[in-house]
Amino acid sequence: MELIWEKEHYYLEAEKEVVVRYHHQIIASGQGRLDLGTYPDCHPVFEVFLDGQNLQLSKRYLPETGVTNFRDLGGYHTPYGQIAYGNFYRGAWLRKTTEAAKQYIDGLHIKNILDLRSPVETLHKEDYLPPHCTYARYSAAGMMDDPRYHDHFDIDLLVQNGHLDEIEIYLKKTYTVMGIGSEAMQYLFDKIKKHETPLYFHCSAGKDRTGVSGALIMLLLGASQEDVMHDYLLSNVYRREVNEKRISAYPERMHAALRPLYYVKPEYLQLTLDHILERYGTFENYFEKEYGIDEEMRHQIRAWYLVPEKNQTSD
């Protein structure tokens, strides 16, 4: 089963008999190529009933926002159900783009924006704020609070002097501690506990600090570490064009040294996860000790943000 879209028009390729609903109304049924209709300026989420199961289908990558690497965290399957679309969005900073892009973002009905950038990073790069949206900024990485890495940051000079590897070392140190004792993560999980979604969390590129945040949300909801890593690494797919353009602006001799700064690596996120497990033993213990999310609260959170997949009907 595959969801296909051509601009604003959606189709479903179904090998078996299915029933498709949108906003609780049946819009298609059968098998083969099903026409689901046109959905301008919105992010449609379809309910698909197949063999007694209820599934959600939608797009994960949302280029209509005009924001690099803007994605919906929904769609992944857990032992407790499917992560629902439309609750958690991740990406780069919300640049003020076209009116069409703003209209699309407005249609996501985002209630809260968590900006993970440092004060210096936000200068002249303020977020676009949708209507009725609360904005908060908490720096999630000490690296970007360090003046060595902004006001006097000269990549060419660092490469020439053989110090570019210093940035990757600092980046790894940041990953190691990012998930523990973080005001940014405290704010993020407080909003989740209060069911104050849809929520958009982002940094500058939407890959490192945002990647860790997304990984922790997925782990809380019960996603496998394989799916967590898969989602984290999607930044390399959706940022490839931007990354290569930026890297190509430098001499070729610098390209190999620059790539670790523009792409994420599995070992980066693993540093965060390993440090959490080293400190707390289990992720369940981590969420309880760091954010006050005990077993009862986990059940409530999963009831809010997961879609039950079994024993459903299309009636």
Long-range contacts (C-beta under 8 A, 24 or more apart in sequence): 1-48, 1-50, 1-57, 3-46, 3-57, 3-58, 3-59, 5-59, 8-38, 8-39, 8-40, 8-41, 9-37, 9-38, 9-39, 10-36, 10-37, 10-38, 10-39, 10-44, 10-46, 11-35, 11-36, 12-36, 12-46, 12-48, 12-57, 14-48, 14-50, 16-50, 16-51, 17-50, 18-48, 18-49, 18-50, 19-48, 19-49, 19-314, 20-46, 20-47, 20-48, 20-49, 21-46, 21-47, 21-48, 21-49, 21-314, 22-46, 22-47, 26-314, 41-100, 41-103, 41-104, 41-107, 42-104, 42-107, 43-72, 43-85, 43-86, 43-104, 43-107, 43-108, 45-74, 45-85, 45-86, 49-312, 49-313, 49-314, 52-310, 52-311, 52-312, 52-313, 53-309, 53-310, 53-312, 54-307, 54-308, 54-309, 54-310, 54-312, 55-82, 55-307, 55-309, 56-82, 56-84, 56-85, 56-307, 58-85, 58-86, 60-234, 61-234, 61-238, 62-89, 62-104, 64-100, 64-101, 64-104, 65-91, 65-94, 65-97, 65-101, 65-104, 65-105, 66-95, 66-97, 66-98, 66-101, 66-104, 67-91, 67-92, 67-93, 67-94, 67-95, 67-97, 67-101, 67-105, 67-206, 68-92, 68-205, 68-206, 68-238, 68-239, 68-242, 69-205, 69-206, 69-207, 69-210, 69-235, 69-238, 69-239, 70-206, 71-231, 71-234, 71-238, 73-214, 73-217, 73-218, 73-231, 76-218, 76-223, 76-227, 76-231, 77-223, 77-227, 77-309, 78-221, 78-222, 78-223, 78-224, 78-302, 78-306, 79-222, 80-221, 80-222, 80-302, 80-306, 81-302, 81-306, 81-307, 81-308, 81-309, 82-306, 82-307, 82-309, 83-218, 83-221, 83-223, 83-305, 83-306, 83-307, 84-305, 84-306, 84-307, 86-198, 87-197, 87-198, 87-199, 87-304, 87-305, 88-197, 88-198, 88-199, 88-201, 88-214, 88-217, 88-305, 89-198, 89-199, 89-200, 89-201, 90-200, 90-201, 90-202, 90-206, 90-210, 90-213, 90-214, 91-200, 91-202, 91-206, 91-210, 92-202, 92-203, 92-204, 92-205, 92-206, 92-210, 93-117, 93-122, 93-125, 93-127, 93-202, 93-203, 93-204, 93-206, 94-127, 94-128, 94-129, 94-200, 94-202, 95-125, 95-128, 96-126, 96-128, 97-128, 102-128, 102-130, 105-130, 106-130, 106-131, 108-198, 108-200, 109-198, 110-198, 110-199, 110-200, 111-196, 111-197, 111-198, 111-199, 112-136, 112-191, 112-196, 112-197, 112-198, 112-199, 112-200, 113-199, 113-200, 113-201, 113-202, 114-138, 114-184, 114-187, 114-188, 114-191, 114-199, 114-200, 114-201, 114-202, 114-213, 115-202, 115-203, 116-140, 116-141, 116-184, 116-201, 116-202, 116-203, 116-209, 116-210, 116-213, 117-144, 117-202, 117-203, 117-204, 117-209, 118-144, 118-145, 118-150, 120-144, 120-145, 120-150, 120-151, 121-150, 121-203, 121-204, 125-204, 127-202, 136-187, 138-182, 138-183, 138-184, 138-187, 139-184, 140-178, 140-182, 140-184, 140-185, 140-203, 140-209, 140-212, 140-213, 141-174, 141-178, 141-203, 141-208, 141-209, 142-174, 142-177, 143-170, 143-171, 143-173, 143-174, 146-170, 155-250, 155-254, 155-258, 156-250, 156-254, 159-250, 159-253, 159-254, 159-257, 159-258, 164-254, 164-257, 164-258, 164-261, 165-257, 167-261, 168-260, 168-261, 171-208, 171-260, 171-261, 171-268, 172-268, 172-271, 174-208, 175-208, 175-212, 175-268, 175-269, 175-271, 175-272, 176-271, 176-272, 176-275, 177-275, 178-209, 178-212, 178-272, 179-212, 179-216, 179-272, 179-273, 179-275, 179-276, 179-286, 179-290, 180-275, 180-276, 180-279, 180-290, 181-290, 184-209, 184-213, 185-213, 185-216, 185-290, 185-291, 186-290, 186-291, 188-213, 188-216, 188-217, 189-216, 189-220, 189-287, 189-290, 189-291, 189-293, 190-291, 192-217, 192-220, 192-301, 192-305, 193-291, 193-292, 193-293, 193-297, 193-301, 195-304, 197-305, 205-235, 205-239, 205-262, 206-235, 206-239, 207-235, 207-239, 207-264, 208-264, 208-268, 211-235, 211-264, 211-268, 211-269, 212-269, 212-272, 215-269, 215-272, 215-273, 219-283, 220-283, 220-287, 220-293, 220-298, 220-301, 221-301, 221-302, 221-305, 221-306, 222-302, 222-306, 225-273, 228-269, 229-266, 229-269, 232-264, 232-266, 232-269, 233-264, 233-266, 235-263, 235-264, 236-263, 236-264, 239-263
